[in-house]
Amino acid sequence: MGGVATETQFHVLAVDDSIIDRKLIERLLKTSSYKVTVVDSGVKALEFLGLIEDDSGSNDSTRRNPHEVEVNLIITDYSMPGITGYDLLIKIKESTSLRDIPVVIMSSENVPSRINSCLEKGAEEFFLKPVQQSDVNKLRPHLLRGKGLN
């Protein structure tokens, strides 16, 4: 099934608790021909990536694990209830199987100390909301490097 077109299509996991922001980022990413998976919380992102069990607590062998889901980039809101985008960044960078996935943080608040701490912990970019097409255009070099194509 997976032809050449799907192999070169980058898969972006977008995480935001705001439906409006989720729809906006999804539309911008799809306009740029990315495959997009959207989730509404850090917990759901970690479940999707296989870092934590799903809510049912089942250890079902059909559940995704990081080796089955290829995500080329994660873009996440900074401020979310429960697991924040910053917490998500830390968990991804601490994971041996996921730490090479580029992470981009977005926030509606321009707080220099927050931006610096995210970049110091391994975020590739920090975008101010609302995210623009010009921001999405900055993702490609990170995607190419993550795939070893740069």
VMD Tcl script that builds the backbone (N, CA, C; Angstrom):
set m [mol new atoms 450]
animate dup $m
set s [atomselect $m all]
$s set {name element resname resid chain x y z} {
  {N N MET 1 A 0.802 -1.213 0.000}
  {CA C MET 1 A 0.000 0.000 0.000}
  {C C MET 1 A 0.838 1.267 0.000}
  {N N GLY 2 A 1.873 1.307 0.864}
  {CA C GLY 2 A 2.668 2.519 1.000}
  {C C GLY 2 A 3.578 2.714 -0.191}
  {N N GLY 3 A 3.206 3.573 -1.084}
  {CA C GLY 3 A 4.039 3.862 -2.240}
  {C C GLY 3 A 5.076 4.900 -1.893}
  {N N VAL 4 A 5.767 5.366 -2.905}
  {CA C VAL 4 A 6.820 6.353 -2.699}
  {C C VAL 4 A 6.248 7.637 -2.109}
  {N N ALA 5 A 5.044 8.017 -2.513}
  {CA C ALA 5 A 4.458 9.269 -2.034}
  {C C ALA 5 A 4.298 9.273 -0.519}
  {N N THR 6 A 3.840 8.149 0.046}
  {CA C THR 6 A 3.639 8.121 1.492}
  {C C THR 6 A 4.961 8.055 2.241}
  {N N GLU 7 A 5.986 7.473 1.620}
  {CA C GLU 7 A 7.282 7.396 2.288}
  {C C GLU 7 A 7.906 8.767 2.450}
  {N N THR 8 A 7.660 9.666 1.514}
  {CA C THR 8 A 8.258 10.990 1.600}
  {C C THR 8 A 7.341 11.995 2.305}
  {N N GLN 9 A 6.142 11.573 2.666}
  {CA C GLN 9 A 5.238 12.475 3.358}
  {C C GLN 9 A 5.588 12.479 4.848}
  {N N PHE 10 A 5.828 13.656 5.381}
  {CA C PHE 10 A 6.199 13.769 6.783}
  {C C PHE 10 A 4.965 13.703 7.671}
  {N N HIS 11 A 5.107 13.028 8.804}
  {CA C HIS 11 A 4.005 12.856 9.750}
  {C C HIS 11 A 4.262 13.761 10.955}
  {N N VAL 12 A 3.338 14.679 11.193}
  {CA C VAL 12 A 3.456 15.627 12.296}
  {C C VAL 12 A 2.370 15.327 13.328}
  {N N LEU 13 A 2.766 15.238 14.594}
  {CA C LEU 13 A 1.829 15.094 15.704}
  {C C LEU 13 A 1.619 16.481 16.286}
  {N N ALA 14 A 0.376 16.973 16.214}
  {CA C ALA 14 A 0.044 18.299 16.731}
  {C C ALA 14 A -0.755 18.145 18.024}
  {N N VAL 15 A -0.314 18.843 19.076}
  {CA C VAL 15 A -0.918 18.706 20.399}
  {C C VAL 15 A -1.370 20.078 20.886}
  {N N ASP 16 A -2.671 20.240 21.106}
  {CA C ASP 16 A -3.191 21.507 21.625}
  {C C ASP 16 A -4.553 21.263 22.252}
  {N N ASP 17 A -4.784 21.863 23.419}
  {CA C ASP 17 A -6.064 21.674 24.098}
  {C C ASP 17 A -7.155 22.584 23.539}
  {N N SER 18 A -6.785 23.546 22.704}
  {CA C SER 18 A -7.770 24.450 22.096}
  {C C SER 18 A -8.188 23.923 20.726}
  {N N ILE 19 A -9.477 23.670 20.548}
  {CA C ILE 19 A -9.949 23.129 19.262}
  {C C ILE 19 A -9.674 24.103 18.123}
  {N N ILE 20 A -9.771 25.399 18.388}
  {CA C ILE 20 A -9.530 26.393 17.339}
  {C C ILE 20 A -8.068 26.337 16.890}
  {N N ASP 21 A -7.165 26.301 17.863}
  {CA C ASP 21 A -5.742 26.226 17.516}
  {C C ASP 21 A -5.398 24.898 16.848}
  {N N ARG 22 A -6.033 23.796 17.310}
  {CA C ARG 22 A -5.796 22.487 16.686}
  {C C ARG 22 A -6.213 22.509 15.229}
  {N N LYS 23 A -7.403 23.058 14.961}
  {CA C LYS 23 A -7.904 23.114 13.573}
  {C C LYS 23 A -6.992 23.989 12.706}
  {N N LEU 24 A -6.525 25.103 13.260}
  {CA C LEU 24 A -5.659 26.008 12.502}
  {C C LEU 24 A -4.341 25.317 12.145}
  {N N ILE 25 A -3.695 24.724 13.135}
  {CA C ILE 25 A -2.400 24.090 12.865}
  {C C ILE 25 A -2.568 22.893 11.927}
  {N N GLU 26 A -3.663 22.156 12.096}
  {CA C GLU 26 A -3.917 21.020 11.206}
  {C C GLU 26 A -4.073 21.498 9.760}
  {N N ARG 27 A -4.823 22.577 9.568}
  {CA C ARG 27 A -5.039 23.103 8.218}
  {C C ARG 27 A -3.722 23.601 7.612}
  {N N LEU 28 A -2.927 24.324 8.400}
  {CA C LEU 28 A -1.652 24.832 7.900}
  {C C LEU 28 A -0.708 23.691 7.518}
  {N N LEU 29 A -0.667 22.663 8.355}
  {CA C LEU 29 A 0.220 21.526 8.072}
  {C C LEU 29 A -0.245 20.750 6.852}
  {N N LYS 30 A -1.553 20.541 6.733}
  {CA C LYS 30 A -2.073 19.808 5.572}
  {C C LYS 30 A -1.870 20.598 4.287}
  {N N THR 31 A -1.955 21.922 4.366}
  {CA C THR 31 A -1.691 22.775 3.205}
  {C C THR 31 A -0.261 22.563 2.720}
  {N N SER 32 A 0.634 22.281 3.661}
  {CA C SER 32 A 2.038 22.028 3.324}
  {C C SER 32 A 2.295 20.549 3.015}
  {N N SER 33 A 1.219 19.784 2.820}
  {CA C SER 33 A 1.288 18.364 2.439}
  {C C SER 33 A 1.864 17.451 3.511}
  {N N TYR 34 A 1.679 17.817 4.768}
  {CA C TYR 34 A 2.102 16.924 5.846}
  {C C TYR 34 A 0.943 16.020 6.227}
  {N N LYS 35 A 1.275 14.805 6.656}
  {CA C LYS 35 A 0.284 13.930 7.280}
  {C C LYS 35 A 0.188 14.418 8.720}
  {N N VAL 36 A -1.020 14.619 9.212}
  {CA C VAL 36 A -1.192 15.222 10.538}
  {C C VAL 36 A -2.040 14.331 11.435}
  {N N THR 37 A -1.576 14.131 12.656}
  {CA C THR 37 A -2.380 13.513 13.705}
  {C C THR 37 A -2.545 14.584 14.775}
  {N N VAL 38 A -3.788 14.864 15.160}
  {CA C VAL 38 A -4.014 15.866 16.203}
  {C C VAL 38 A -4.579 15.213 17.452}
  {N N VAL 39 A -4.064 15.628 18.593}
  {CA C VAL 39 A -4.580 15.179 19.884}
  {C C VAL 39 A -4.769 16.410 20.763}
  {N N ASP 40 A -5.640 16.271 21.783}
  {CA C ASP 40 A -5.995 17.445 22.575}
  {C C ASP 40 A -5.322 17.529 23.945}
  {N N SER 41 A -4.323 16.673 24.196}
  {CA C SER 41 A -3.637 16.749 25.488}
  {C C SER 41 A -2.271 16.093 25.419}
  {N N GLY 42 A -1.415 16.477 26.370}
  {CA C GLY 42 A -0.099 15.864 26.475}
  {C C GLY 42 A -0.199 14.384 26.771}
  {N N VAL 43 A -1.189 14.001 27.586}
  {CA C VAL 43 A -1.384 12.587 27.924}
  {C C VAL 43 A -1.693 11.792 26.665}
  {N N LYS 44 A -2.598 12.315 25.824}
  {CA C LYS 44 A -2.947 11.601 24.583}
  {C C LYS 44 A -1.752 11.524 23.641}
  {N N ALA 45 A -0.917 12.559 23.649}
  {CA C ALA 45 A 0.289 12.535 22.818}
  {C C ALA 45 A 1.223 11.423 23.289}
  {N N LEU 46 A 1.404 11.303 24.607}
  {CA C LEU 46 A 2.278 10.259 25.151}
  {C C LEU 46 A 1.708 8.875 24.875}
  {N N GLU 47 A 0.376 8.743 24.938}
  {CA C GLU 47 A -0.262 7.461 24.601}
  {C C GLU 47 A -0.009 7.132 23.137}
  {N N PHE 48 A -0.207 8.113 22.264}
  {CA C PHE 48 A -0.025 7.908 20.833}
  {C C PHE 48 A 1.411 7.478 20.531}
  {N N LEU 49 A 2.364 8.089 21.241}
  {CA C LEU 49 A 3.777 7.785 21.025}
  {C C LEU 49 A 4.217 6.493 21.710}
  {N N GLY 50 A 3.312 5.927 22.526}
  {CA C GLY 50 A 3.617 4.671 23.194}
  {C C GLY 50 A 4.416 4.820 24.471}
  {N N LEU 51 A 4.481 6.042 25.024}
  {CA C LEU 51 A 5.255 6.253 26.244}
  {C C LEU 51 A 4.482 5.931 27.520}
  {N N ILE 52 A 3.145 5.955 27.437}
  {CA C ILE 52 A 2.346 5.580 28.602}
  {C C ILE 52 A 1.184 4.707 28.166}
  {N N GLU 53 A 0.640 3.965 29.118}
  {CA C GLU 53 A -0.526 3.119 28.862}
  {C C GLU 53 A -1.731 3.995 28.553}
  {N N ASP 54 A -2.681 3.461 27.797}
  {CA C ASP 54 A -3.911 4.222 27.582}
  {C C ASP 54 A -4.773 4.151 28.840}
  {N N ASP 55 A -5.843 4.939 28.879}
  {CA C ASP 55 A -6.678 5.061 30.076}
  {C C ASP 55 A -7.275 3.745 30.542}
  {N N SER 56 A -7.501 2.816 29.624}
  {CA C SER 56 A -8.128 1.557 30.014}
  {C C SER 56 A -7.173 0.698 30.839}
  {N N GLY 57 A -5.880 1.040 30.781}
  {CA C GLY 57 A -4.893 0.294 31.555}
  {C C GLY 57 A -4.577 -1.070 30.967}
  {N N SER 58 A -5.178 -1.390 29.822}
  {CA C SER 58 A -4.937 -2.702 29.233}
  {C C SER 58 A -3.543 -2.730 28.614}
  {N N ASN 59 A -2.923 -3.867 28.714}
  {CA C ASN 59 A -1.608 -4.015 28.086}
  {C C ASN 59 A -1.800 -4.799 26.798}
  {N N ASP 60 A -2.672 -4.305 25.970}
  {CA C ASP 60 A -3.092 -4.930 24.730}
  {C C ASP 60 A -1.949 -4.892 23.711}
  {N N SER 61 A -1.642 -6.021 23.123}
  {CA C SER 61 A -0.515 -6.079 22.198}
  {C C SER 61 A -0.789 -5.336 20.893}
  {N N THR 62 A -2.039 -4.973 20.637}
  {CA C THR 62 A -2.341 -4.223 19.418}
  {C C THR 62 A -2.088 -2.730 19.606}
  {N N ARG 63 A -1.798 -2.328 20.852}
  {CA C ARG 63 A -1.551 -0.916 21.117}
  {C C ARG 63 A -0.302 -0.465 20.376}
  {N N ARG 64 A -0.285 0.786 20.002}
  {CA C ARG 64 A 0.870 1.327 19.296}
  {C C ARG 64 A 2.095 1.327 20.203}
  {N N ASN 65 A 3.237 1.204 19.588}
  {CA C ASN 65 A 4.468 1.460 20.328}
  {C C ASN 65 A 5.314 2.379 19.454}
  {N N PRO 66 A 6.331 2.994 20.020}
  {CA C PRO 66 A 7.084 4.002 19.267}
  {C C PRO 66 A 7.675 3.483 17.966}
  {N N HIS 67 A 7.880 2.164 17.874}
  {CA C HIS 67 A 8.490 1.635 16.659}
  {C C HIS 67 A 7.467 1.451 15.542}
  {N N GLU 68 A 6.183 1.427 15.893}
  {CA C GLU 68 A 5.145 1.260 14.873}
  {C C GLU 68 A 4.658 2.604 14.341}
  {N N VAL 69 A 4.769 3.645 15.135}
  {CA C VAL 69 A 4.262 4.947 14.743}
  {C C VAL 69 A 5.455 5.814 14.379}
  {N N GLU 70 A 5.541 6.158 13.110}
  {CA C GLU 70 A 6.640 7.040 12.749}
  {C C GLU 70 A 6.133 8.471 12.742}
  {N N VAL 71 A 6.600 9.241 13.697}
  {CA C VAL 71 A 6.279 10.664 13.777}
  {C C VAL 71 A 7.575 11.397 13.480}
  {N N ASN 72 A 7.530 12.329 12.533}
  {CA C ASN 72 A 8.735 13.043 12.129}
  {C C ASN 72 A 8.931 14.353 12.878}
  {N N LEU 73 A 7.843 14.875 13.468}
  {CA C LEU 73 A 7.943 16.125 14.212}
  {C C LEU 73 A 6.733 16.235 15.129}
  {N N ILE 74 A 6.935 16.841 16.287}
  {CA C ILE 74 A 5.833 17.084 17.226}
  {C C ILE 74 A 5.743 18.581 17.429}
  {N N ILE 75 A 4.546 19.123 17.262}
  {CA C ILE 75 A 4.314 20.536 17.555}
  {C C ILE 75 A 3.270 20.586 18.660}
  {N N THR 76 A 3.612 21.265 19.744}
  {CA C THR 76 A 2.738 21.241 20.907}
  {C C THR 76 A 2.554 22.616 21.523}
  {N N ASP 77 A 1.357 22.830 22.050}
  {CA C ASP 77 A 1.065 24.035 22.808}
  {C C ASP 77 A 1.866 23.975 24.109}
  {N N TYR 78 A 2.295 25.129 24.599}
  {CA C TYR 78 A 3.041 25.162 25.860}
  {C C TYR 78 A 2.095 24.981 27.046}
  {N N SER 79 A 1.005 25.749 27.062}
  {CA C SER 79 A 0.100 25.757 28.215}
  {C C SER 79 A -1.091 24.840 27.980}
  {N N MET 80 A -1.070 23.693 28.664}
  {CA C MET 80 A -2.192 22.753 28.605}
  {C C MET 80 A -2.396 22.202 30.009}
  {N N PRO 81 A -3.641 21.835 30.333}
  {CA C PRO 81 A -3.870 21.218 31.641}
  {C C PRO 81 A -3.201 19.856 31.723}
  {N N GLY 82 A -2.798 19.451 32.911}
  {CA C GLY 82 A -2.146 18.148 33.068}
  {C C GLY 82 A -0.710 18.241 32.616}
  {N N ILE 83 A -0.390 17.520 31.561}
  {CA C ILE 83 A 0.974 17.535 31.018}
  {C C ILE 83 A 1.095 18.720 30.065}
  {N N THR 84 A 1.960 19.662 30.411}
  {CA C THR 84 A 2.157 20.843 29.558}
  {C C THR 84 A 3.035 20.480 28.368}
  {N N GLY 85 A 3.122 21.387 27.418}
  {CA C GLY 85 A 4.007 21.180 26.280}
  {C C GLY 85 A 5.458 21.061 26.727}
  {N N TYR 86 A 5.815 21.799 27.773}
  {CA C TYR 86 A 7.175 21.723 28.320}
  {C C TYR 86 A 7.431 20.331 28.904}
  {N N ASP 87 A 6.464 19.816 29.669}
  {CA C ASP 87 A 6.590 18.458 30.237}
  {C C ASP 87 A 6.710 17.422 29.126}
  {N N LEU 88 A 5.912 17.603 28.077}
  {CA C LEU 88 A 5.934 16.685 26.935}
  {C C LEU 88 A 7.315 16.706 26.275}
  {N N LEU 89 A 7.859 17.899 26.090}
  {CA C LEU 89 A 9.200 18.058 25.523}
  {C C LEU 89 A 10.225 17.285 26.354}
  {N N ILE 90 A 10.175 17.447 27.672}
  {CA C ILE 90 A 11.131 16.776 28.566}
  {C C ILE 90 A 11.004 15.253 28.422}
  {N N LYS 91 A 9.751 14.748 28.438}
  {CA C LYS 91 A 9.534 13.298 28.353}
  {C C LYS 91 A 10.052 12.740 27.023}
  {N N ILE 92 A 9.836 13.476 25.941}
  {CA C ILE 92 A 10.292 13.019 24.624}
  {C C ILE 92 A 11.820 13.008 24.571}
  {N N LYS 93 A 12.439 14.058 25.077}
  {CA C LYS 93 A 13.906 14.154 25.027}
  {C C LYS 93 A 14.571 13.155 25.975}
  {N N GLU 94 A 13.851 12.681 27.002}
  {CA C GLU 94 A 14.391 11.671 27.915}
  {C C GLU 94 A 14.209 10.253 27.379}
  {N N SER 95 A 13.367 10.090 26.363}
  {CA C SER 95 A 13.086 8.770 25.801}
  {C C SER 95 A 14.157 8.389 24.772}
  {N N THR 96 A 14.777 7.228 24.966}
  {CA C THR 96 A 15.821 6.817 24.025}
  {C C THR 96 A 15.274 6.607 22.615}
  {N N SER 97 A 14.027 6.147 22.509}
  {CA C SER 97 A 13.475 5.866 21.179}
  {C C SER 97 A 12.892 7.097 20.492}
  {N N LEU 98 A 12.587 8.159 21.269}
  {CA C LEU 98 A 11.912 9.318 20.678}
  {C C LEU 98 A 12.738 10.601 20.691}
  {N N ARG 99 A 13.860 10.607 21.375}
  {CA C ARG 99 A 14.566 11.879 21.608}
  {C C ARG 99 A 15.046 12.577 20.344}
  {N N ASP 100 A 15.149 11.837 19.230}
  {CA C ASP 100 A 15.607 12.466 17.992}
  {C C ASP 100 A 14.475 13.133 17.203}
  {N N ILE 101 A 13.246 12.968 17.673}
  {CA C ILE 101 A 12.118 13.610 16.986}
  {C C ILE 101 A 12.146 15.105 17.311}
  {N N PRO 102 A 12.175 15.955 16.284}
  {CA C PRO 102 A 12.158 17.398 16.553}
  {C C PRO 102 A 10.844 17.803 17.228}
  {N N VAL 103 A 10.951 18.692 18.225}
  {CA C VAL 103 A 9.774 19.185 18.938}
  {C C VAL 103 A 9.727 20.702 18.783}
  {N N VAL 104 A 8.547 21.207 18.429}
  {CA C VAL 104 A 8.320 22.642 18.307}
  {C C VAL 104 A 7.250 23.022 19.322}
  {N N ILE 105 A 7.515 24.062 20.089}
  {CA C ILE 105 A 6.564 24.546 21.090}
  {C C ILE 105 A 5.878 25.794 20.535}
  {N N MET 106 A 4.590 25.939 20.817}
  {CA C MET 106 A 3.873 27.157 20.430}
  {C C MET 106 A 3.128 27.694 21.643}
  {N N SER 107 A 3.012 29.023 21.703}
  {CA C SER 107 A 2.338 29.640 22.840}
  {C C SER 107 A 1.787 30.999 22.431}
  {N N SER 108 A 0.700 31.397 23.073}
  {CA C SER 108 A 0.146 32.722 22.811}
  {C C SER 108 A 0.843 33.773 23.677}
  {N N GLU 109 A 1.677 33.326 24.616}
  {CA C GLU 109 A 2.372 34.250 25.515}
  {C C GLU 109 A 3.842 34.354 25.132}
  {N N ASN 110 A 4.306 35.587 24.958}
  {CA C ASN 110 A 5.703 35.829 24.607}
  {C C ASN 110 A 6.484 36.057 25.896}
  {N N VAL 111 A 6.950 34.958 26.498}
  {CA C VAL 111 A 7.695 35.020 27.756}
  {C C VAL 111 A 9.118 34.549 27.462}
  {N N PRO 112 A 10.079 35.491 27.377}
  {CA C PRO 112 A 11.445 35.115 26.992}
  {C C PRO 112 A 12.052 33.991 27.833}
  {N N SER 113 A 11.833 33.985 29.144}
  {CA C SER 113 A 12.420 32.929 29.982}
  {C C SER 113 A 11.829 31.568 29.621}
  {N N ARG 114 A 10.529 31.539 29.294}
  {CA C ARG 114 A 9.860 30.301 28.883}
  {C C ARG 114 A 10.429 29.826 27.548}
  {N N ILE 115 A 10.565 30.742 26.625}
  {CA C ILE 115 A 11.105 30.412 25.303}
  {C C ILE 115 A 12.516 29.842 25.451}
  {N N ASN 116 A 13.358 30.522 26.244}
  {CA C ASN 116 A 14.736 30.066 26.441}
  {C C ASN 116 A 14.790 28.696 27.093}
  {N N SER 117 A 13.957 28.454 28.097}
  {CA C SER 117 A 14.016 27.153 28.775}
  {C C SER 117 A 13.584 26.033 27.830}
  {N N CYS 118 A 12.600 26.281 26.967}
  {CA C CYS 118 A 12.186 25.263 25.992}
  {C C CYS 118 A 13.311 24.970 25.002}
  {N N LEU 119 A 13.956 26.024 24.506}
  {CA C LEU 119 A 15.044 25.835 23.545}
  {C C LEU 119 A 16.230 25.125 24.200}
  {N N GLU 120 A 16.519 25.473 25.462}
  {CA C GLU 120 A 17.618 24.822 26.184}
  {C C GLU 120 A 17.343 23.333 26.406}
  {N N LYS 121 A 16.072 22.963 26.556}
  {CA C LYS 121 A 15.713 21.562 26.795}
  {C C LYS 121 A 15.569 20.761 25.509}
  {N N GLY 122 A 15.788 21.417 24.365}
  {CA C GLY 122 A 15.818 20.656 23.116}
  {C C GLY 122 A 14.755 20.991 22.086}
  {N N ALA 123 A 13.893 21.980 22.370}
  {CA C ALA 123 A 12.906 22.368 21.350}
  {C C ALA 123 A 13.637 22.973 20.156}
  {N N GLU 124 A 13.146 22.672 18.951}
  {CA C GLU 124 A 13.775 23.184 17.731}
  {C C GLU 124 A 13.376 24.640 17.473}
  {N N GLU 125 A 12.115 24.931 17.774}
  {CA C GLU 125 A 11.566 26.262 17.508}
  {C C GLU 125 A 10.558 26.588 18.593}
  {N N PHE 126 A 10.250 27.871 18.723}
  {CA C PHE 126 A 9.183 28.326 19.613}
  {C C PHE 126 A 8.374 29.326 18.807}
  {N N PHE 127 A 7.122 28.967 18.479}
  {CA C PHE 127 A 6.270 29.828 17.663}
  {C C PHE 127 A 5.268 30.540 18.552}
  {N N LEU 128 A 5.024 31.804 18.238}
  {CA C LEU 128 A 3.953 32.529 18.916}
  {C C LEU 128 A 2.659 32.314 18.143}
  {N N LYS 129 A 1.573 32.118 18.888}
  {CA C LYS 129 A 0.260 31.932 18.270}
  {C C LYS 129 A -0.330 33.297 17.933}
  {N N PRO 130 A -1.171 33.378 16.933}
  {CA C PRO 130 A -1.551 32.254 16.079}
  {C C PRO 130 A -0.408 31.876 15.131}
  {N N VAL 131 A -0.244 30.576 14.965}
  {CA C VAL 131 A 0.798 30.061 14.069}
  {C C VAL 131 A 0.436 30.464 12.639}
  {N N GLN 132 A 1.446 30.889 11.900}
  {CA C GLN 132 A 1.262 31.348 10.522}
  {C C GLN 132 A 1.860 30.340 9.547}
  {N N GLN 133 A 1.500 30.479 8.282}
  {CA C GLN 133 A 2.084 29.612 7.254}
  {C C GLN 133 A 3.602 29.783 7.218}
  {N N SER 134 A 4.079 31.007 7.451}
  {CA C SER 134 A 5.535 31.240 7.439}
  {C C SER 134 A 6.235 30.448 8.546}
  {N N ASP 135 A 5.536 30.235 9.686}
  {CA C ASP 135 A 6.098 29.406 10.764}
  {C C ASP 135 A 6.201 27.955 10.300}
  {N N VAL 136 A 5.112 27.463 9.706}
  {CA C VAL 136 A 5.074 26.077 9.233}
  {C C VAL 136 A 6.190 25.846 8.206}
  {N N ASN 137 A 6.483 26.856 7.392}
  {CA C ASN 137 A 7.539 26.731 6.387}
  {C C ASN 137 A 8.910 26.516 7.027}
  {N N LYS 138 A 9.075 26.931 8.289}
  {CA C LYS 138 A 10.354 26.759 8.999}
  {C C LYS 138 A 10.550 25.325 9.487}
  {N N LEU 139 A 9.537 24.486 9.380}
  {CA C LEU 139 A 9.624 23.118 9.898}
  {C C LEU 139 A 10.428 22.189 9.003}
  {N N ARG 140 A 10.411 22.441 7.703}
  {CA C ARG 140 A 11.013 21.502 6.747}
  {C C ARG 140 A 12.476 21.148 7.058}
  {N N PRO 141 A 13.360 22.112 7.367}
  {CA C PRO 141 A 14.754 21.731 7.666}
  {C C PRO 141 A 14.849 20.765 8.853}
  {N N HIS 142 A 13.997 20.949 9.857}
  {CA C HIS 142 A 14.015 20.069 11.016}
  {C C HIS 142 A 13.537 18.660 10.622}
  {N N LEU 143 A 12.535 18.607 9.760}
  {CA C LEU 143 A 12.024 17.324 9.282}
  {C C LEU 143 A 13.076 16.603 8.465}
  {N N LEU 144 A 13.739 17.333 7.586}
  {CA C LEU 144 A 14.754 16.715 6.733}
  {C C LEU 144 A 15.921 16.197 7.567}
  {N N ARG 145 A 16.327 16.968 8.565}
  {CA C ARG 145 A 17.432 16.539 9.410}
  {C C ARG 145 A 17.025 15.299 10.211}
  {N N GLY 146 A 15.786 15.296 10.697}
  {CA C GLY 146 A 15.290 14.161 11.461}
  {C C GLY 146 A 15.257 12.881 10.637}
  {N N LYS 147 A 15.037 13.024 9.339}
  {CA C LYS 147 A 15.003 11.862 8.443}
  {C C LYS 147 A 16.375 11.539 7.872}
  {N N GLY 148 A 17.354 12.386 8.206}
  {CA C GLY 148 A 18.697 12.154 7.679}
  {C C GLY 148 A 18.819 12.533 6.219}
  {N N LEU 149 A 17.963 13.434 5.767}
  {CA C LEU 149 A 17.981 13.833 4.345}
  {C C LEU 149 A 18.700 15.153 4.128}
  {N N ASN 150 A 19.186 15.748 5.190}
  {CA C ASN 150 A 19.808 17.055 5.062}
  {C C ASN 150 A 21.301 16.957 4.987}
}
mol reanalyze $m
mol bondsrecalc $m
mol representation Tube
mol addrep $m
